[in-house]
């Protein structure tokens, strides 16, 4: 039987891997040219297009700069139809538990019991990311949410997934711990269409706004107000000028790649002179050219 480590790509290479212990969730993996940080994984989550390869391509240069492995899970429609909400139907696995299984496997493979992830999601992936953070904050070192269609607002009076009243199918929400995760929210200032992929209803529109732009602003404000009442870390909001709902364009033309890189570096405390160059180089990623 092939050893698990033999499934991994070589430095500078990409590989689609199916781990026998988690056969229902394939992963696209990229090993940076030089691994310098084994205490972090950059995990990037696709939207409802399920295009994990696009996520991988757009984040490869950042993984090289950060010196960490890049991981893009592919939540297939058949196995994980509602991965954005973490929930499972009858006989279907939970998306959050599948990711946790991978993290446990990775920690064991590399002898890194204290490893945490940088978690970045776009659109449906941002839905998954912030709901994963509500239930598993201990796994996350920092989080990036790009243009989610809708959110679980930190409201104990509203049922999950619009709010955080406990769902019997999931673990308890750990809001206080989630609020202490460094968070960056990005959205295009032209991401205001009510297209067929945007969930809409009278109650949802009234609570969150009528489009992704309004919903990102409103969720950010609700979290920021909670953080002001405590000593938790401050959430950040970055609006991408001239950008609609397009991950590739947001990363390449909207400056999202540079914002994410700077945010992750700063979340680790890269403020001293030794590491200042890494932060200054973020502008080089404004027009990041992805492979393919």
C-alpha positions as CSV (number, residue, x, y, z in Angstrom):
1,X,0.0,0.0,0.0
2,X,1.3,3.5,-0.9
3,X,2.5,5.5,2.1
4,X,0.5,8.7,2.8
5,X,3.6,10.9,2.5
6,X,4.2,9.5,-1.0
7,X,1.0,11.1,-2.2
8,X,2.3,14.6,-1.6
9,X,3.7,16.9,-4.4
10,X,7.3,17.8,-4.6
11,X,8.5,21.4,-3.9
12,X,7.0,23.8,-6.4
13,X,4.5,21.3,-7.7
14,X,0.7,20.7,-7.4
15,X,-1.0,17.4,-6.8
16,X,-4.6,16.3,-6.4
17,X,-4.6,13.9,-3.5
18,X,-7.2,11.5,-2.1
19,X,-6.3,10.3,1.3
20,X,-7.6,6.8,2.1
21,X,-8.9,7.9,5.5
22,X,-10.9,10.7,3.9
23,X,-11.8,9.3,0.6
24,X,-14.9,11.4,0.1
25,X,-13.0,14.7,0.1
26,X,-10.2,15.2,-2.5
27,X,-7.6,17.9,-1.9
28,X,-5.5,19.9,-4.2
29,X,-2.1,20.5,-2.6
30,X,0.8,22.8,-3.4
31,X,4.2,22.6,-1.7
32,X,6.0,25.9,-1.9
33,X,9.4,26.0,-3.3
34,X,10.7,26.4,0.2
35,X,8.7,25.5,3.3
36,X,9.6,27.9,6.1
37,X,6.5,27.7,8.3
38,X,5.2,24.2,9.3
39,X,3.0,25.7,12.0
40,X,0.6,27.0,9.4
41,X,-1.5,25.7,6.5
42,X,-3.2,28.1,4.0
43,X,-6.6,26.4,3.4
44,X,-8.6,28.0,0.6
45,X,-12.3,27.1,0.0
46,X,-14.1,27.4,-3.3
47,X,-17.6,28.7,-4.0
48,X,-20.6,26.8,-5.5
49,X,-18.7,26.3,-8.8
50,X,-16.6,23.8,-6.8
51,X,-13.5,25.0,-8.7
52,X,-10.8,24.2,-6.2
53,X,-8.1,24.5,-8.9
54,X,-8.9,28.2,-9.4
55,X,-8.4,28.8,-5.7
56,X,-5.1,26.9,-5.8
57,X,-3.8,28.8,-8.8
58,X,-4.6,32.2,-7.4
59,X,-3.1,31.5,-4.0
60,X,0.1,29.7,-5.1
61,X,2.3,32.9,-5.2
62,X,1.0,33.8,-1.7
63,X,1.9,30.3,-0.4
64,X,5.5,30.8,-1.7
65,X,5.7,34.2,0.0
66,X,4.3,32.8,3.3
67,X,6.4,29.7,3.1
68,X,3.6,27.3,3.9
69,X,1.7,24.5,2.3
70,X,-1.4,25.4,0.3
71,X,-4.5,23.2,0.6
72,X,-7.7,23.5,-1.5
73,X,-10.4,20.9,-0.5
74,X,-12.9,20.0,-3.2
75,X,-16.4,19.6,-1.6
76,X,-18.2,17.6,-4.4
77,X,-21.8,18.3,-4.9
78,X,-23.0,14.8,-4.4
79,X,-21.1,14.2,-1.1
80,X,-21.4,17.7,0.3
81,X,-24.4,19.4,-1.2
82,X,-24.7,21.9,1.6
83,X,-21.0,22.3,2.6
84,X,-21.5,26.1,2.9
85,X,-23.7,25.5,6.0
86,X,-21.6,22.6,7.3
87,X,-24.8,20.6,7.6
88,X,-25.4,17.2,6.2
89,X,-28.6,15.5,5.0
90,X,-29.5,11.9,5.9
91,X,-26.5,9.7,5.4
92,X,-24.3,12.5,4.2
93,X,-21.0,13.6,5.9
94,X,-20.4,17.0,7.5
95,X,-18.0,19.3,5.7
96,X,-16.5,20.6,8.9
97,X,-15.7,17.2,10.3
98,X,-14.2,16.1,7.0
99,X,-11.8,19.1,7.2
100,X,-11.0,18.3,10.8
101,X,-10.1,14.8,9.8
102,X,-7.7,16.1,7.3
103,X,-6.1,18.4,9.8
104,X,-5.7,15.6,12.3
105,X,-4.1,13.5,9.6
106,X,-1.7,16.3,8.5
107,X,-0.6,17.0,12.1
108,X,0.2,13.4,12.6
109,X,2.1,13.1,9.3
110,X,4.3,16.1,10.0
111,X,4.6,15.9,13.8
112,X,2.9,19.3,14.2
113,X,0.3,19.0,17.0
114,X,0.0,22.8,17.4
115,X,-0.5,23.6,13.7
116,X,-3.3,26.0,12.9
117,X,-4.7,27.1,9.6
118,X,-5.1,30.4,7.7
119,X,-8.6,29.9,6.3
120,X,-9.7,31.8,3.2
121,X,-13.0,31.4,1.5
122,X,-14.7,33.1,-1.4
123,X,-18.5,33.3,-2.0
124,X,-19.8,29.9,-0.9
125,X,-16.4,29.2,0.5
126,X,-16.7,32.3,2.7
127,X,-20.0,31.0,4.0
128,X,-18.2,27.7,4.9
129,X,-15.3,29.6,6.5
130,X,-17.1,31.8,8.9
131,X,-19.5,29.0,10.0
132,X,-16.5,26.7,10.5
133,X,-14.9,29.4,12.6
134,X,-18.1,29.6,14.8
135,X,-17.9,25.9,15.6
136,X,-14.1,25.2,15.4
137,X,-12.3,28.5,16.3
138,X,-9.4,26.6,17.9
139,X,-8.3,25.4,14.5
140,X,-7.9,28.9,13.0
141,X,-5.0,31.4,13.3
142,X,-6.6,34.0,10.9
143,X,-9.5,34.1,8.5
144,X,-10.3,35.8,5.2
145,X,-13.9,36.1,3.9
146,X,-14.5,37.2,0.4
147,X,-17.9,38.2,-0.9
148,X,-20.1,35.7,0.9
149,X,-23.7,35.4,-0.4
150,X,-25.1,35.5,3.1
151,X,-24.0,35.0,6.7
152,X,-24.7,33.6,10.1
153,X,-25.2,36.8,12.1
154,X,-24.0,36.7,15.7
155,X,-27.6,36.8,17.0
156,X,-28.6,34.3,19.6
157,X,-32.3,35.0,18.9
158,X,-32.2,33.9,15.2
159,X,-32.1,30.2,14.2
160,X,-29.0,28.8,12.5
161,X,-27.8,29.3,9.7
162,X,-29.2,33.0,9.6
163,X,-28.3,33.4,13.3
164,X,-26.4,31.3,15.8
165,X,-29.1,29.6,17.8
166,X,-27.7,26.1,18.2
167,X,-28.5,23.6,15.5
168,X,-29.0,20.0,16.9
169,X,-27.0,18.7,13.9
170,X,-23.9,20.7,14.9
171,X,-21.6,21.4,17.8
172,X,-22.3,24.4,20.0
173,X,-21.3,27.8,18.6
174,X,-18.2,29.3,20.2
175,X,-18.8,32.9,19.5
176,X,-16.4,34.4,22.1
177,X,-13.5,32.4,20.7
178,X,-14.4,33.2,17.1
179,X,-14.4,36.9,17.9
180,X,-10.7,36.6,18.9
181,X,-9.7,35.3,15.4
182,X,-8.1,38.0,13.2
183,X,-10.6,38.5,10.4
184,X,-10.5,40.2,7.0
185,X,-13.7,40.8,5.0
186,X,-13.5,41.8,1.4
187,X,-16.2,42.6,-1.1
188,X,-16.4,44.5,-4.4
189,X,-18.1,47.8,-4.5
190,X,-20.0,46.6,-7.6
191,X,-21.0,43.3,-6.1
192,X,-24.6,44.4,-5.8
193,X,-26.5,42.1,-8.3
194,X,-29.3,39.9,-7.2
195,X,-28.4,37.0,-9.4
196,X,-29.7,33.4,-9.5
197,X,-26.9,32.2,-7.1
198,X,-27.8,34.7,-4.4
199,X,-30.1,33.4,-1.7
200,X,-33.0,35.8,-1.2
201,X,-36.1,36.0,1.0
202,X,-38.0,38.8,2.7
203,X,-36.6,37.9,6.1
204,X,-33.0,37.4,4.8
205,X,-33.1,40.7,2.9
206,X,-34.5,42.5,5.9
207,X,-31.8,41.1,8.3
208,X,-28.7,41.2,6.1
209,X,-29.3,43.4,3.0
210,X,-30.3,42.9,-0.6
211,X,-27.0,42.0,-2.1
212,X,-23.5,40.7,-1.3
213,X,-22.1,44.2,-0.8
214,X,-24.7,45.2,1.7
215,X,-24.5,41.9,3.5
216,X,-20.8,42.0,3.9
217,X,-21.0,45.6,5.4
218,X,-23.8,44.6,7.8
219,X,-22.1,41.4,9.0
220,X,-18.8,43.3,9.5
221,X,-20.6,45.9,11.5
222,X,-22.3,43.4,13.7
223,X,-19.1,41.6,14.5
224,X,-17.2,44.9,15.0
225,X,-19.8,46.1,17.5
226,X,-19.4,42.9,19.5
227,X,-15.7,43.2,19.5
228,X,-15.8,46.8,20.8
229,X,-17.5,45.5,23.9
230,X,-14.6,43.2,24.6
231,X,-10.8,43.0,24.3
232,X,-11.1,40.8,21.2
233,X,-9.1,41.5,18.0
234,X,-10.5,44.0,15.5
235,X,-12.1,42.7,12.3
236,X,-11.0,44.5,9.1
237,X,-13.1,45.4,6.0
238,X,-11.6,46.1,2.6
239,X,-13.9,47.2,-0.3
240,X,-12.4,46.4,-3.7
241,X,-12.9,49.3,-6.0
242,X,-14.6,48.6,-9.4
243,X,-15.1,45.0,-8.6
244,X,-18.1,42.7,-8.9
245,X,-18.6,39.1,-8.0
246,X,-15.6,37.4,-9.7
247,X,-12.9,35.7,-7.7
248,X,-10.2,35.7,-10.4
249,X,-10.7,39.4,-11.2
250,X,-10.9,40.3,-7.5
251,X,-7.5,38.7,-6.9
252,X,-5.8,39.9,-10.1
253,X,-7.3,43.3,-10.7
254,X,-8.9,44.3,-7.4
255,X,-5.9,44.0,-5.2
256,X,-7.3,41.2,-3.1
257,X,-4.2,39.1,-3.3
258,X,-2.0,41.9,-1.9
259,X,-4.6,42.6,0.9
260,X,-4.7,39.0,1.9
261,X,-1.0,38.6,1.9
262,X,-0.5,41.7,4.0
263,X,-3.3,40.7,6.4
264,X,-1.8,37.2,7.0
265,X,1.7,38.5,7.5
266,X,0.5,41.1,10.0
267,X,-1.7,38.7,11.8
268,X,1.4,36.8,12.7
269,X,3.1,39.9,14.0
270,X,5.4,40.6,11.1
271,X,5.9,44.3,12.1
272,X,9.6,44.4,12.9
273,X,12.3,45.6,10.5
274,X,13.5,42.0,9.8
275,X,10.2,41.2,8.1
276,X,9.2,44.6,6.8
277,X,10.2,43.6,3.3
278,X,7.6,40.9,3.1
279,X,4.9,43.4,3.9
280,X,6.3,46.0,1.5
281,X,6.3,43.4,-1.3
282,X,2.5,43.0,-1.0
283,X,2.0,45.6,-3.8
284,X,3.8,43.2,-6.2
285,X,0.7,41.0,-6.0
286,X,-1.8,43.6,-7.1
287,X,-1.8,42.2,-10.6
288,X,-0.9,38.6,-9.7
289,X,-0.7,36.4,-12.8
290,X,-2.2,33.0,-12.1
291,X,-1.2,29.9,-14.0
292,X,-3.4,28.6,-16.8
